[in-house]
Amino acid sequence: MKNYLLGIDVGTQSLRVGIFDLQGKSLAFSSKSYETYYPHVSWAEQNPMDWWACAKVCTREVLKKADISPDDIAGISIDTFSCTVLPVDENGTPLHNAVIWMDIRAVKEAEEITATGHPYLKYAGDWVSPEWMIPKALWFKRHKPDIYKKSAKFIECTDWMTYKLTGKWTLSLDHIASKWNYVKSEGGFPQDLMEKVGLEDLMEKWPKEIKALGEYVGGLTKQAAEELGLKEGTPVAQGGIDAHLGMIGLGAVETGDMALIMGSSTCHMALSPIPVFGSGVWGPFDEAIIPGNWVMEGGQTSTGSIVKWFKDNFAYKEEEEARQKGVSVYTLLDEKAAQIPAGSEGLVLLDYFQGNRSPLRDPKARGAIWGLGLKHRGEHILRAIYEGTAYGTRFILEALKEKNFTVEKIYAGGGGAQSKLWLKIHADVCQTPIILTEDTESMALGAAMCAAVGAGIYKDFKEAAKNMVKVKTKIMPDLANKDAYDFYFDKYKRTYEHLKDLMHEMYERA
């Protein structure tokens, strides 16, 4: 029996490949980073060939680390960041860099689409984000018409990677239900909406075959097998959005559960047996993840990316100190920030460095920090970053609660879940228990679970979760910090109200 599963996790900053056994235990990981390019303010692009180059290196390396044969791999699947629009020719060759999720150049197009008031928009929180497929495709048609006309396919990272693995063009139901305005219960794509905004030809550029998460796509091609160091014909299952597979990988599949996927951005995933409208978060998305369930998705555009920004620009002394001590600079920074009391001694930070995804839904918002005094040091600012991002999560929880959807426990995963301080601050700010599973690499595990379902090892995700996800510990909120965080959370919300107009003026100026 083939005893191992391979998950490919295409993240914003790097690609990771993990090998898991059938009980969800990770054997080995390999990762390799790639560049993000920022041609203009609020733009962000990547070269798709970098993803595949990293996949080739990491897959071979992880097999070597795990000391297993390619013959032992029972199945493969992928998770990728969403809202990454890529025009390619008929052979899958990129015609332009991929415009990734954090790119919000299509603000005007998104506003025009939202202004149509199309009935499908209620399934997207009554608005269309500039991160999504349709507004970005419209931007290409208007601003790069030659590339739009020449493109045979307009796809996302998941679609392109699936094609590289199998030679087959498919659409992930997960992506299209969440980010392409596809509503299964209403009949599919809103063709009349696309005609109204001048994209009547866009559907011709989309693959026709739609696959649900974990559905078998095909066997690994000979060329892909040779390049990756794997066996030709190895089953490949349909993958999807990294945060959504992270939810599966955390086992947060019951009503009242929320998956908190902490990466460069933070996604807040919850399942509901009934649609919840008007909450200010994305959704309800129709059967995007698990049949019979609606997906509610809150999100913060910038979280881990702000922590990295701080480390890259202001922690030179700590990086040298960490090298001398032989520890991670993030570990050292957390030790120092943990000494600062709740509230960072009077600092309030807005985490809107790339706009607010929810519940304000304001792509023109920007980051801010105030309350600074000469006593404040770097560790104060880092703690304020942790607290500001936790306030953003609480803001989303309260927006859902106003619509009678209450989150009872939070399952945390992603790279940010490795920071015990950040998790403790989230528990205290939100006054909600944080649950950690054995493997914090929940997105890669979710991809492995897709592979397990696609290969027929488990019949569905609930059976896969029962066998592959194990709870490790629970972080309980500290009531002693409740009053302080209630006070600062109020200031967090009011700061945006006071700065909103100034932010918008600055956005237009930039």
Protein Blocks (a to p, Z undefined) as FASTA:
>chain_A
ZZbdcdddddfkbccdddddfkopafbdcddddddddfbghiacddfklmmmmmmmmmmm
mmmmnopafklpnbdcddddehiacdddfkopafbdcddfklcklmmmmmmmmmnopakl
mmnoopacfkbmklmmmmmmmmmmmlmmmpmbdcdfklmmmmmmnopacddfklmmmmno
pafknopaafklmmmnopammmmmpcfbdcdehiafbdcdfklmmmnopaehiacddddd
fklmmmmmnopabghiacddddfbccdddddfbdcehklpacjdehklbghiacdddddf
blklmmmmmmmmmmmmmmmmmmmnopafklmmmmmmmmpcghiloiacdfklnopfbfnl
pakbccddehiafkbcfklmmmmmmmmmmmmmmmmmmmmmmnopacfbdcdedjklmpmk
lmmmmmmmnopacdddfblclmlmmmmmmmmmmnomamblklmmmmmgccfbdcdddfkl
mmmmmmmmmmmmmmmmmmmmmmmmmmmmZZ
